[in-house]
Amino acid sequence: MKKDDYIGASISTRMYEKNLLTRADLERLNDYDSLRDVLNQLNDTIYRESINNLSRPEEYENILKSELRRSYEVIRDIAPDKDILNYMQEKYNFHNLKVLIKEIIQDKDYSNLYLDMGDIDLSYIKKNLIKEEDKSNIFDNIEGLKSKKEVEISKNVNDIYLSFAKDAMDKFKETNNPQDIDISLDKSYYERLLEDAKNLGLESLIDFTKERIDLMNLKSLLRIKSQEESIEKLDEALIDGGFIEKEKFKEYFDFDINTLQASLSSQRIGKYIKDVLTDKDKLDNNILNLEKAIDAHMADFTRDSKMVTFGPEVLMNYIISKEAEVKNLRILLVSKQNKLPKEFTLEKLRKSYV
């Protein structure tokens, strides 16, 4: 990757950034009482065209999906290579793999749960999995999962994702525990993410991804302790590739919260959990607090990206910011639909990256 190749794309992306909603915009929208009022206000934004296509206000999820899809297509059109998109699309690819496997094992149709920002051939993967499972009922309704601008993915790449799906399926057969599907695919996801970062050759992104792995391993530790499961279960869930070795997290298994926090204070993720983990809260609350720390970690990466004049960071920052915007709008619109208090909604809104 040559950063100079991103000069034109970075200039275009800076222009698109001007259409992002700010925290002040979200707070202003929260002042309105009804779902319809909020949508009327959004008519003056980039969401205008999608809103005009709505049959009724309660279908607002279509607006959010449409805008996120449009944002990915914009970056796909201007990016000099696919590497940054590969990194950003992994979460959608792995989400779709989870849906696909659950369709097969439960013999049900979950086609409405697929997200079309991914770019792997789900039909190919599903048919190969079903062939192995000898299922008689094959759902062929995986159309429309790719963007309108078709992305050609080599058979070798699809076979890689097929292997991830097979690993998760095999794990489920062994334990008959649906949670193990998520654990298997989450491990594959973060290991793939780190590989994508290394392919980009961007040191800041590699470090950021390793820190994400550490934070996810910490989340797994807290979740497994909260569910009173064994250290063997933790060993299965831990992800390779972070700054903190997996063996360290196994050592942390018997630590109380204060000791755990002290042990992590010298690590790179220490600043994110400094005020997050507390023995005053139950483990479930500590997990929720950790989610906020993970958001703060993402916000720091985008803040640093804003200081970059040109490069893949600029494009990545735009996508992250758009995803945060869509997440915040979903919180706001759900709150208006259910007539939740404005103060409650404001508290739930994630930090805006604009």
Stockholm file with secondary structure:
# STOCKHOLM 1.0

chainA/1-354         MKKDDYIGASISTRMYEKNLLTRADLERLNDYDSLRDVLNQLNDTIYRESINNLSRPEEYENILKSELRRSYEVIRDIAPDKDILNYMQEKYNFHNLKVLIKEIIQDKDYSNLYLDMGDIDLSYIKKNLIKEEDKSNIFDNIEGLKSKKEVEISKNVNDIYLSFAKDAMDKFKETNNPQDIDISLDKSYYERLLEDAKNLGLESLIDFTKERIDLMNLKSLLRIKSQEESIEKLDEALIDGGFIEKEKFKEYFDFDINTLQASLSSQRIGKYIKDVLTDKDKLDNNILNLEKAIDAHMADFTRDSKMVTFGPEVLMNYIISKEAEVKNLRILLVSKQNKLPKEFTLEKLRKSYV
#=GR chainA/1-354 SS CCGGGGHHHHHHHHHHHTTSCCHHHHHHHHTSCSHHHHHHHHTTSTTHHHHHTCSSGGGTHHHHHHHHHHHHHHHHHHCSSSHHHHHHHHHHHHHHHHHHHHHHHHTCCCGGGCCTTCCSCHHHHHHHHHHHHTCSCCCCCCTTCSCSSCCCCCHHHHHHHHHHHHHHHHHHHHHCCTHHHHHHHHHHHHHHHHHHHHHHTCHHHHHHHHHHHHHHHHHHHHHHHHTTCCHHHHHHHCCTTSSSCHHHHHHGGGCCHHHHHHHHTTSTTHHHHTTTCCTTSCHHHHHHHHHHHHHHHHHHHHHHHHTCSSSHHHHHHHHHHHHHHHHHHHHHHHHHHTTCCHHHHHHHSCCCCC
#=GC SS_cons         CCGGGGHHHHHHHHHHHTTSCCHHHHHHHHTSCSHHHHHHHHTTSTTHHHHHTCSSGGGTHHHHHHHHHHHHHHHHHHCSSSHHHHHHHHHHHHHHHHHHHHHHHHTCCCGGGCCTTCCSCHHHHHHHHHHHHTCSCCCCCCTTCSCSSCCCCCHHHHHHHHHHHHHHHHHHHHHCCTHHHHHHHHHHHHHHHHHHHHHHTCHHHHHHHHHHHHHHHHHHHHHHHHTTCCHHHHHHHCCTTSSSCHHHHHHGGGCCHHHHHHHHTTSTTHHHHTTTCCTTSCHHHHHHHHHHHHHHHHHHHHHHHHTCSSSHHHHHHHHHHHHHHHHHHHHHHHHHHTTCCHHHHHHHSCCCCC
//
